[in-house]
Amino acid sequence: MTENDTVTFVDGRASAGDSFAFRDRSGWIALFGWIQIAMAALVLLSIPLAFVNPQWTRQALGSPTGDLGGSAPATTGGDAPVKAMGPAIVSSGFNLLTAAFFAWTGIGTLKVSRWARTLVLSAAKLWLLTGIVAMVYWLWTAPALGTMLASTSGVEVPPAIVGLLIAVVTLVVAFLYVVLPSAFVLFFRSAAVRLTFERLDPVPSFTESVPAPVLSLTLTLALLSATALVFAPLGVIGVFGIVWTGAAAVISWLAVAVLIAYLTRAYWRLQPVGWWGTLIATLLATAAAVTTIAQVDLSMLLLAAGFPEEQIEALQWMGLTSRPALQTLTLLSAGLVLVSLFRTFRFFRGRPTV
């Protein structure tokens, strides 16, 4: 098919014979595939940085200079080396999952596989949505950067340097969380790109076996399941204002991961238990999180999870431990999941329960 060939649409598929101008986008598709591969490589390269953080390293080695003065019982004693590495393990887990996804979809994009386009498009929409929230939150907290740096370092940073840092971080956040996902959404949703994938891979993929809204929420549920699994090494969980630590917390996180994985599979298969189970789980998780945020000292919770005091103080200055902010974010996230869930209810109506 050349650049001037024409196609028509039949049930959303491309076929020859109409006046719709079609441009082959194979070259651009390859470029986006290599961009995903490069992003996977960069994320992988960032993993070791979590383990060379001086504060975490001093805690893990039991150095007196990293001592928290007994204010964090969870990081003292025989389990200190393991506990202090919890945040680094969680960060590395997220990065590893992200790199794996980019590498997988990047290879699929280079092969011009239809499943890669639909997965990348759904993931890019989620990426853009969370990116916009992150961008707005950064702009809200950026003015406090100077105070945060002075508090954590003990040195007064010149306003000019603070302004430069704010500008640089704003550009980086805007590029990574708004510009880049927007480019992926606009590119992979275009008709020419879709037709190129369908021409080079004419057999419908597994991602096309369900409606697009179902696929998007399925990816969200899969991400939540992976998040629960990654959080397990922290050894801390709060449920309805009650904090569990140690083995009980690890087992709880693993149980949550398995439950969400089951709901993800059932939802993907358009089984009503997947829809209703996700609804109940979302309501219960939201109530548990809001109650815990209201009743538990979040700074002590982070200390128990192994986060260093300096990092917790930075999070406090950024408002990331603020009860109203976290409760609002929790309710907003739950609201988005519920809206997406009710949008897909029609696809589950009248289907068998198993």
N, C-alpha and C positions, 0 to 999 in steps of 0.2 A: 504494500500500500504506500503510495507516494503522498506528498504533502497536499496535493490537490484532489486526491480521491474523495468521494462523498459517501456518506453513510446515513442511515435513518435509525430511529429507535423503535424497537419492538419489545414491549414489556421491560423497558429499561436497558435492553441490550442493543448492541450495535449490529447493523446489517447493511449490505450495500444497496444503493439504488435511490437515494434521496439527495436533496440539495444542501445538506448540512456539511460545511467545509470542515475537514478533519486534518489536523496537523500531527504528525508523528512526534512524540516527545521522548523517544528512547534515550537520546543524549542527555536531556535534563533529568530523566529518571535515574540514569547511571550516576549523575552528579549528586543527586540527593541520597542515593545509596551510599556513595563514598563519604558523604557528610555524616551519615549515621555511623559508619564504621569508624570514622575519625573521632566522633563524640564518644563512642564506646571505648576507644583507646585512651582518650583523655581522662575519662571517668576512672578507668582502671589504674592509670598512673597516679591518680589522686588518693587511692586507697592507702598507700603506706604513710601518707602525711598524717593520718589520724593516729598512728602509733608512734610518731616522733615528736608529738606535742610535748614540750618540756615538762609541763605540770603533770600530765598523765604519766610520763615516763618516771618522774621523781616519785610519784605516788606508788607506781607499780614496783619500783626498786626499794621502796621503804626509806628513801632519803629524808633526813631531818628537814631539809629545805622545802620538802613538799608536804610536810606535816600540816594537818588542818587544825592542830591544837585541840584535838579531841572533840571537835564540834560535829564530826560525821562518824558516828560509831560504825556505820555500815562499811567504811573503808579502812577500819583498823582491825588488827588481829591477824590470824592466820590466813584469812581469805582476802586480805588487802590487795595483793598483786592481781588476783583474778577480778575482784570487784572494781578496781580502779580502771581496768581495761574495758569494762562494760560499754561505756559510751563510744569508745573507739571501735568496738566490735559491731555495735549497732550502726554507726556511720558507715563502716566498711560493708556491712550487709546490704544497706540501701544502695551504695555505689555499685556493688557487685550485681545486684538485681537490675539496676538501671543499665549497666554496661552490657549485661547479657541480652536485655531487650533490644537495645540499639544494635548490637551485633547481629542478633537473629533477624530483626526486620530489615537491617541494612543488607544482609546477604539475600533475603527474599526480594528486596527492591532491585538489587543488581541483577537478579534472575528474572525480573519482571513477573513475579508471581502475584496473582490477584489477591491472595490472602494478605500479602504484605501491604498493599495499598489500603485495604479496609482497616487493618489493624493500626497502621501508622496514622490514618486520618482520625480514627476514634481516639487514639492516645494523644494526638496533637491537640484535639479539642479539649480534652481533660487537662493537658499541660498548659494550654492557653488560659483556661478558666482559673486554675490555681495560680498561674503566673500573674494574672491581673490582680488577684487578691494579695499576692506577695508584694507586688509593685505598690499598691495603695498603702499597704501596711508599712513598707519601707519609707515611703514619703511622709507618713505620719510620724515615724520614730526617728527619722534622720536628724531633725534639729537637736535631739538629745545626744548625738554622737560625741560631741566635744566633752560633755559632762561625763559620759560613760568612759571615754579614754582616760580622762584625768583621774577618775575614781579607781579604775582597774590598774593603771600604771603608776599612779602617784605623781605624775608629771603633768604640768599644765601644757596642753598642746596649743600652739598659736592658732588663732582663728583662720588665718590664710590656709594653713595645712588642713584644718578641719574642713573648710570649704572645698578644698581640692579633693579630699577623701570622699566627701559626700557626692561630688560631681562624678568622680570615677566609679564609685559603687552604683550610683544611679544609672549610669550608662551601661554598666555590666549587667545589672539586674534587668534593665529594660531590654537589652539584647537577648539575654538568655531566657527570659520568662515572658516576653511579649513579642518581640520582633521575630525571633527564630520559630516559635510555635505558630505564629501567624503565617509565616512563609510556608510552613509545612501544610497548614490547613488550606490555604489558598491554592497551593500547587496540587495537592493530592485530591482535592475536591473538583478540580476543573474537568470539563467534559473531555478535552483532548487527552489528558493523562489517563482518565478512566478508559477511554476507547483504546488507547495504546496498550494498556494492560490486558484488555479483553481480546485484542487482536493477537497478541503474542502468547496469551494464556487463555484459550477459549473455553476451558472447562471451569464451571463455577467452583469456587473454593469453599472450604468449610466455614469461613467467616460470613459467607453469603447465605448460610442455611437459616439464619435468624435475622429479624429486622434490625436496622442500624441502631435504633434506641436501645434494643436489648443488648446488642454487642457492646455499646458504650458502658452501660451499667455493669455488664459482666466483667469488663476490664477493671472498673472501679472496685468491684467486690474482690477480684483476684488481687488487686493491689492492697486492699485492706487485710486480706488473709496473709499475704507476704509480710505486711507491716507487723502484724501480731507475732509472726514467727521470728522476725528480726528483733522485736522488743524483748523476747524471752531472756536473752543473756543479761538484761538489766537486773532481773531478779526482784522487781518491784511492780506492784499493780494496785490500783485503787478501785474499789467497787462499792458504790453507794456509801462513800465516806469511810469505808474500812480499808486499811492498807495491809496488804499481804506481802511478805518478803521471802527470800530464799526459795526452797523447792516448791512451796505452795504457789508462789508467784510464777515460777517457770512453767509449772504444770498448767496453771490457769491460762497463760498466754498461748501455750501449745494447744490447749482445748479450744480456745477462741479461734486460733488459726484453722484447726480442723473443721470446726463448725462452719466458719465462713466459706471454707473450701467446698464443703458439702452443699451449702446454699448456692454457691457460684455455679457448681455443676448442675444442680436442679434448675436454677434460673436459666442457664444457657440452654437446657433441654426443654424449656417452656413448660416445666411442670409446676402446677399451682403451689405445691409445697415450697418451691423456690421463691415464689412471689410473696406468699403469706409469711414464710419463715424470715425472709429479708425484712419485711415490714415490722414484725414483732421484734426481731433482733435490733433493728435500728432504733425503735422506740425505747427498748430496755437499755441499750448501750448509751443512748443520749441521756436518759434519766440517771444512769449510774455515773456518767462523766460529770454532769452538771452538779449532782449531789456531792461528789468527791471534790470538785473544784471549790465548792462553797464551804466545805468542812475541814479540808486538809491543808496544812501549810505546804504549798507547792515547792518552796525552797528546800525544806527538809526532805521532801520526796525526791528531789533531784540529788541531794547529798546522799541519800540512801542508795540511789541508783549508781553512785560513783562519779558524778559530775564534780569537777573542781570548783572551789569557791569563786575563783576569778570568772569562770564561765557563767556561773549562776548569777553573779553580780551584773555581768554584762546583759544577760537575759532580762534581769529585773529592770535595768535602765531602758531597755528596748520595749518594755511593757509586755514581754512574752510570759511573765508569771502573774500578770494582773488578772484577778478573778473576773471582773466584768469583761475584759477583752477575751479571755479564754472561753467563758460561757457564751459570749456572742459568737465566737468562731465555731464553737461546738454546735450551737443551734443553727447557724448558717449552713454548716456542712451537712447536718442532718436534714435540713430543709431541702437542700439540693438533691440529696439521695431520695427523699420522699417524693419530690416533684418528678424526678426521673422514673421512680417506681410506678407512680400513678399514671404516667404517660404510657407505660407499657402494659397496663392492666388488660387492655382489650386483646392482647395477644395470648393471654392465659385463660380467657373466658371460654368455658365449655370444653376445656381440655381435660383428659384423664388425670387423676391425682398423682399417679406414679408413672 
